[in-house]
Amino acid sequence: MTDASAAPTSSRAFVSLIGAGPGDPGLLTLRGAEALRWADVVLFDYLANPELLRHCPDAETIYVGKKGFSEYISQEQINALIVQKAQEGGGKRVARLKGGDVFVFGRGGEEAEACAAAGVPFEVIPGVTSAIAAPAYAGIPVTHRELARSFAVLTGNTKEGGAHYERLSGVDTLVLLMGVRNLDQISADLIAAGRDPGTPAATVQWGTTGRQRVATGTLATIAGAVREAGLEAPAVTVVGEVVRLRESLRWFEDSELFRTLQALEEAQ
């Protein structure tokens, strides 16, 4: 760990895997901002708000893309680039800035493994995951004492095969990341596994940002509602009784914060 009051003096290779949060630049952790300030090189992805790069004005910045199903750069190439940059010139401090949290479907574990295999010291700086932040900014708590005592976070990416939805029968709230393109199939699979088709559901696009949009419905209708609203990735879908609370708890879209973030994004 570095001293918050002074830049680290060691020049040897070091990697900080940083969770950038879900989009609102104010949700970056203080520890993440500190690591960015001391970075020589920053590798950032599609979901990391570019506003965060103001914390590292003198660093070399490299965009490593990865948007949805895009093959802009493979994960293996990113792993290799992290190690390569860390080992350049006798050792550099590399910050890998990842949307959301490092280890919640961010493939940060694979990047950490690459560092370990190459003998490059690293740290993990957790970030606020969109799995809880996007619903929160839409007025949907993923747990509630009267409605939901448990929640599960699932990937909607079915390239590696479908999830075992029948194992989730006792989970009150389901949160799906990266599932917009497969929402029809996921909904059908959940219903086939026993989930009530009338369960409230909501999809939040660009949660916590000035571009946030929300579509609501039920498990049986949410895919159609998302299509009708024209929502696309990045988006988070919530399935559970807690979605009903949005009607009374929605706060962000009418807030001064929302208008401020809209203005910032329009200015970029």
Salt bridges, closest charged atoms under 4 A:
GLU34 OE1 - ARG31 NH1 3.47
ASP45 OD2 - ARG96 NH1 3.94
GLU51 OE2 - ARG54 NE 3.06
GLU60 OE2 - LYS85 NZ 3.10
GLU88 OE2 - LYS85 NZ 3.33
GLU88 OE1 - LYS92 NZ 3.07
GLU110 OE2 - ARG107 NE 3.10
GLU111 OE2 - ARG96 NE 3.18
GLU111 OE2 - LYS98 NZ 3.18
GLU123 OE1 - ARG31 NH2 2.75
GLU166 OE2 - HIS164 ND1 3.64
ASP184 OD2 - ARG227 NH1 2.44
GLU241 OE1 - ARG244 NE 2.55
GLU253 OE2 - ARG246 NH2 3.16
GLU253 OE2 - ARG250 NH2 3.91
GLU256 OE1 - ARG259 NH2 3.14
GLU265 OE1 - ARG211 NE 3.52
